């Protein structure tokens, strides 16, 4: 009986994780397509980066942050369809801001870094899903390190220290590698028999957002030392 319940639990978790990865994959594809389109369309790119001011870019960043905050704060009060739309809109906005990557780095190095990111993310996510070890302590440590990373990045905007830049880069990779494993385990545990289809879908969207952020940030930090500048 216990074996049967355990099997059912594993099937439930596998189905839920599949939905999470599905949403995350769609968002990543949208982000990539939008980024390439914006970078190859002068009118769009010049609207985001007019050269005389960074205001449009910062407004997009603000809109992204607003979308994440809105989705996180209102997820229980909105429909699953609305949550899905907000998540996809966020992925579009992120694609617009990430278009600058295609102007800074060569396409071949972006592609190779994406493959390295996907492989690293896949390995760590699989570890987080399959391990029996509780990763909560690692996740808490990584989250605290992330706060320190954000503060250090803000400070280095003024210091412009190359040594600190590389310390932040390698720390960023390690932090998001750890968060990928931890978040996958946490999302796996979110699956529940008591959830309605609506609640399950909203949980999968929030899980997808979490892993999406892990993937994108890991990619950007890896690109710092794997990417070839134009």
C-alpha positions, 0 to 999 in steps of 0.5 A: 500500500505504501509503495502504491502511494509512493508511486502515485506521489512520484507520478503527481510530482512528475506531471507537475514538474512537466507543466513547470518546465513547459511554461518555463520553456515557452517563456525562454523561447519567447524571450530569445525570439524577441531579443533577436528580433529587437536586436535586428530591428534598428527602429526597435533597438534605437527606441530602447537604446536611443543613445542620448538616454537610458530612460526607455531601458530603465522603464522596461526594467521597471516594468519587468520588476512590476510584473514580477511583483504583481504576479507574486502578490496577486497570484492567489486572487487572479485567474490562472489565465491572467497569471499566464498572460502576465508571465508571458508579458514579462518574458517579452519585456525581458526579451526587449532588455536582453536584446543588447546582448546580441549587440555586445557578444557574437552570435556563436558565443551566445549560442555556445553559452546558451548550450552550456547554461542549458546543460548546467541547469539541466544537471542541477535541476535533475539533482534537485529533483532526484536527491533525497537530501534536504537542500533548504540550508543550501537554498537559504545560504544561496539566497543570503549570498544573492542579497550580498551579490546585488549589493556588491553589484550596485557598489561596483557600478560606482567603483568600476573595479575589475577584480570585484567584477570577476568576483561577482561573476563567479559568485553569481554562477555558483549562487544560481547553480545552487538556487537551481537545485534548491528551487527545483526541489522546492517546486517538486514539493509544491505538487499536491492532491488537494489542489484544483486544476486552477490552483495547480496551474497557478503553482506551475506558473510561479514555479516556472517563473522561479526557474526561468529567473534562475536560468536567465541569470545563470546564462548572463553570468556565464556569458560574462566569461564565455562570451566573445565581445564584438 
